[in-house]
Amino acid sequence: MTNIQRALEVENLRAGYDAFDVLQGMSLHVGVGERVGLFGPNGHGKTTLLNAVSKLIQPRAGSVRFMGESLEARSAQEIVAMGLVHVSQANRMFPDMEIMETLELAAYTPRARKDRKANLEHVLELFPRLAERRRQEAKTLSGGERQMLSIGVGLMCAPRMLMLDEPTLGLSPKLKDELAVAIGKISADGIPLLLIEQDIAFVLSLVDRMYLIDHGEITREVARGGDVDHDEIMDMYFGGHVSS
Ligand SMILES: Nc1ncnc2c1ncn2[C@@H]1O[C@H](COP(=O)(O)OP(=O)(O)OP(=O)(O)O)[C@@H](O)[C@H]1O
């Protein structure tokens, strides 16, 4: 039996839209049980990376392996069924569906169906706000509650790894804190994470390691507690530092 050390391994990935390559041959990895951040300016390829890994767009070159298995011939649905789950920014929920219906529907793969009851209990425990509003329709949820529901939907797919695309976008500091606690608990369960975030302090508080992305390439890797100067990074990316 092979001893898998890397949950996700991306090598020289190229992907983009129309004639334009956004990812210029990107390589990165996430270890089993590891939490990894992706940080970079708007429009430099973070979401494109997650889309190409989960096959929402077709990569043009390079390779992606999940738990040692190549994803080359796999469809987006098969990748979810394998347990690689991408929680996107788009919040595409069925607006008229209640929280409970939405969560139950998300457990559609054979693996997820098997553990539906336990996963549902876990999600409602992790996000008490969703439990309180279990009969509320998705369209009436606040932005923060919708983010929680998106992550809940991801967890109902029985993930062996989660990729989260800016889960704190537009949230108040209090909700950000709540979400940070929930994300911390998810990774404490041993689920590897790849987390896109614009808030550098937030991402560094949650991950073991962080990649910096610039123009579709990884430019630097920063270990947690490593030598990172927030102001320098904000200057590098945004041309002037932003205080939080
Ligand atoms: N469907 C699409 N069709 C054409 N171009 C696209 C499409 N989606 C994204 N792009 C372009 O690809 C580039 C990278 O976008 P991407 O969403 O990956 O950036 P990002 O780093 O995730 O940014 P943000 O932090 O703003 O979400 C941008 O120039 C964007 O306009």
The ligand as a Tripos MOL2 file, in Angstrom:
@<TRIPOS>MOLECULE
LIG
   31    33     1     0     0
SMALL
NO_CHARGES

@<TRIPOS>ATOM
      1 N1        -15.3800   33.1450  -16.9310 N.pl3     1 LIG1
      2 C1        -14.3690   33.9670  -17.2520 C.ar      1 LIG1
      3 N2        -14.2060   34.3870  -18.5210 N.ar      1 LIG1
      4 C2        -13.1790   35.2050  -18.8600 C.ar      1 LIG1
      5 N3        -12.2560   35.6740  -17.9810 N.ar      1 LIG1
      6 C3        -12.3900   35.2990  -16.6970 C.ar      1 LIG1
      7 C4        -13.4480   34.4380  -16.2600 C.ar      1 LIG1
      8 N4        -13.3150   34.2490  -14.9250 N.ar      1 LIG1
      9 C5        -12.2240   34.9620  -14.5310 C.ar      1 LIG1
     10 N5        -11.6710   35.5960  -15.5960 N.ar      1 LIG1
     11 C6        -10.4760   36.4370  -15.5720 C.3       1 LIG1
     12 O1         -9.3670   35.6590  -15.1260 O.3       1 LIG1
     13 C7         -8.5000   36.4440  -14.3120 C.3       1 LIG1
     14 C8         -8.2800   35.7340  -12.9680 C.3       1 LIG1
     15 O2         -9.5110   35.6960  -12.2570 O.3       1 LIG1
     16 P1         -9.6870   34.9400  -10.8630 P.3       1 LIG1
     17 O3        -11.1570   34.9610  -10.5520 O.co2     1 LIG1
     18 O4         -9.0070   33.6390  -10.9270 O.co2     1 LIG1
     19 O5         -8.8830   35.8940   -9.8690 O.3       1 LIG1
     20 P2         -8.7850   35.8970   -8.2870 P.3       1 LIG1
     21 O6         -7.3340   35.9490   -7.9710 O.co2     1 LIG1
     22 O7         -9.5750   34.7910   -7.7000 O.co2     1 LIG1
     23 O8         -9.4610   37.2890   -7.9470 O.3       1 LIG1
     24 P3        -10.4990   37.7290   -6.7740 P.3       1 LIG1
     25 O9         -9.6700   37.8390   -5.5550 O.co2     1 LIG1
     26 O10       -10.9610   39.0620   -7.2820 O.co2     1 LIG1
     27 O11       -11.5900   36.7190   -6.7010 O.co2     1 LIG1
     28 C9         -9.1570   37.8150  -14.1760 C.3       1 LIG1
     29 O12        -8.5410   38.6830  -15.0940 O.3       1 LIG1
     30 C10       -10.5960   37.5600  -14.5530 C.3       1 LIG1
     31 O13       -11.2070   38.7070  -15.1360 O.3       1 LIG1
@<TRIPOS>BOND
     1     1     2 1
     2     2     3 ar
     3     2     7 ar
     4     3     4 ar
     5     4     5 ar
     6     5     6 ar
     7     6     7 ar
     8     6    10 ar
     9     7     8 ar
    10     8     9 ar
    11     9    10 ar
    12    10    11 1
    13    11    12 1
    14    11    30 1
    15    12    13 1
    16    13    14 1
    17    13    28 1
    18    14    15 1
    19    15    16 1
    20    16    17 2
    21    16    18 1
    22    16    19 1
    23    19    20 1
    24    20    21 2
    25    20    22 1
    26    20    23 1
    27    23    24 1
    28    24    25 2
    29    24    26 1
    30    24    27 1
    31    28    29 1
    32    28    30 1
    33    30    31 1
@<TRIPOS>SUBSTRUCTURE
     1 LIG1         1 GROUP 0 **** ****
